[in-house]
């Protein structure tokens, strides 16, 4: 019969999620009060993603 995989402990699952969150947080930019301006610029220029807005602003 096929061997089943060992179930991960709660700690292992928590650690995996924590590391993923830590990596994701390295690329976050906090806009604060400028969030509405960011969204308005995104709509005005017609850019599809937040990453494209960031690139647009950096390339100006």
Backbone bond lengths (Angstrom), bond angles and torsions (degrees), N, CA, C in turn:
res aa  C-N    CA-C-N  psi(-1)  N-CA   C-N-CA  omega(-1)  CA-C   N-CA-C  phi
1 X - - - 1.448 - - 1.534 109.06 -
2 X 1.311 116.51 148.53 1.462 120.83 -177.72 1.525 110.59 -68.06
3 X 1.307 114.41 143.40 1.462 120.25 178.37 1.528 109.09 -78.30
4 X 1.303 117.46 138.20 1.460 120.32 176.62 1.524 108.86 -93.16
5 X 1.310 114.28 151.73 1.465 118.71 179.65 1.520 110.24 -75.40
6 X 1.324 114.56 148.73 1.457 120.85 178.44 1.527 109.07 -72.03
7 X 1.296 116.10 135.67 1.454 121.22 179.05 1.525 109.40 -70.84
8 X 1.353 116.15 137.69 1.465 120.40 179.55 1.526 110.10 -74.12
9 X 1.316 114.85 145.35 1.466 119.53 178.73 1.526 109.47 -73.04
10 X 1.296 115.24 162.69 1.465 121.35 178.09 1.527 109.49 -58.67
11 X 1.321 116.48 -39.15 1.460 120.67 179.86 1.527 110.92 -64.01
12 X 1.338 118.06 -42.03 1.468 121.41 -179.90 1.525 111.14 -63.94
13 X 1.325 116.50 -41.07 1.463 120.92 178.15 1.524 109.71 -64.76
14 X 1.326 116.94 -44.86 1.459 121.99 179.33 1.526 110.66 -60.39
15 X 1.330 117.08 -45.47 1.468 121.27 -179.23 1.522 111.36 -62.14
16 X 1.316 117.27 -41.36 1.464 121.34 179.73 1.531 110.24 -62.84
17 X 1.330 116.87 -44.80 1.466 121.22 178.76 1.525 111.20 -65.38
18 X 1.336 116.76 -40.03 1.464 120.86 -179.91 1.519 111.14 -63.88
19 X 1.327 116.80 -43.25 1.464 120.56 179.49 1.520 111.38 -65.79
20 X 1.328 117.06 -39.85 1.462 120.94 178.25 1.527 110.32 -63.91
21 X 1.318 116.39 -42.12 1.457 121.04 178.83 1.527 110.84 -65.38
22 X 1.310 116.54 -39.41 1.464 121.68 178.70 1.531 110.51 -62.05
23 X 1.314 117.16 -43.72 1.468 121.52 178.32 1.527 110.81 -64.56
24 X 1.331 117.22 -43.08 1.459 122.01 -179.76 1.526 110.65 -63.50
25 X 1.325 117.46 -37.54 1.463 121.38 -178.78 1.525 113.09 -68.44
26 X 1.315 117.96 -19.81 1.467 121.11 179.17 1.522 112.10 -67.35
27 X 1.322 117.85 -22.23 1.462 121.15 -177.30 1.523 112.52 -106.10
28 X 1.305 117.69 2.73 1.458 120.52 -178.17 1.521 111.71 -79.56
29 X 1.318 114.50 145.41 1.462 121.93 175.41 1.525 106.35 -125.30
30 X 1.313 116.93 126.78 1.453 121.00 -179.20 1.526 109.15 -94.52
31 X 1.324 115.78 117.04 1.457 121.68 -175.61 1.522 113.07 -90.01
32 X 1.306 117.38 -22.81 1.457 120.90 179.18 1.516 112.09 59.35
33 X 1.333 116.25 -126.35 1.464 121.89 -177.65 1.523 112.89 -69.06
34 X 1.314 118.05 -15.31 1.463 121.70 -177.47 1.524 113.18 -84.74
35 X 1.315 117.48 2.96 1.461 120.60 -176.62 1.527 112.17 -59.68
36 X 1.335 117.39 -42.36 1.469 119.61 -179.07 1.525 110.65 -66.28
37 X 1.321 117.46 -37.14 1.470 120.68 176.74 1.520 110.61 -65.50
38 X 1.336 116.40 -39.66 1.466 121.95 178.86 1.534 109.81 -59.87
39 X 1.335 116.13 -48.35 1.467 120.66 -179.57 1.530 111.07 -65.21
40 X 1.325 117.01 -38.08 1.460 120.30 179.13 1.526 110.49 -64.91
41 X 1.318 117.74 -43.49 1.463 121.52 177.89 1.524 110.26 -62.84
42 X 1.316 116.40 -42.99 1.462 121.39 179.21 1.530 110.43 -57.75
43 X 1.327 117.09 -44.05 1.464 121.50 179.74 1.528 111.23 -71.27
44 X 1.322 117.02 -42.07 1.465 122.23 -177.75 1.522 111.73 -62.04
45 X 1.316 117.11 -44.42 1.459 121.93 -177.75 1.533 110.48 -82.84
46 X 1.329 116.76 -19.17 1.459 121.21 178.28 1.518 113.90 79.23
47 X 1.315 116.15 34.55 1.461 120.29 179.91 1.530 109.86 -89.65
48 X 1.333 117.17 140.87 1.466 120.10 -173.56 1.531 115.82 -81.24
49 X 1.326 117.86 -27.89 1.468 119.76 -174.64 1.523 111.22 -130.77
50 X 1.317 115.47 160.78 1.461 120.83 175.98 1.525 110.46 -65.21
51 X 1.322 116.82 -33.96 1.467 120.54 178.07 1.526 110.56 -63.61
52 X 1.323 116.75 -38.07 1.463 119.34 179.02 1.531 111.25 -69.30
53 X 1.321 117.83 -32.41 1.472 121.18 175.69 1.524 109.51 -65.77
54 X 1.313 117.00 -44.86 1.465 120.99 179.01 1.523 110.66 -60.44
55 X 1.328 117.12 -44.82 1.465 121.18 179.25 1.522 110.29 -63.67
56 X 1.332 116.79 -42.55 1.461 122.00 178.31 1.528 110.38 -57.05
57 X 1.318 117.11 -46.53 1.464 121.12 -178.84 1.525 112.06 -68.80
58 X 1.313 117.42 -37.23 1.467 120.42 179.38 1.523 111.72 -69.92
59 X 1.318 117.09 -33.11 1.461 121.13 -177.71 1.522 113.28 -81.31
60 X 1.306 118.34 -9.08 1.473 120.97 -178.69 1.496 111.32 -72.21
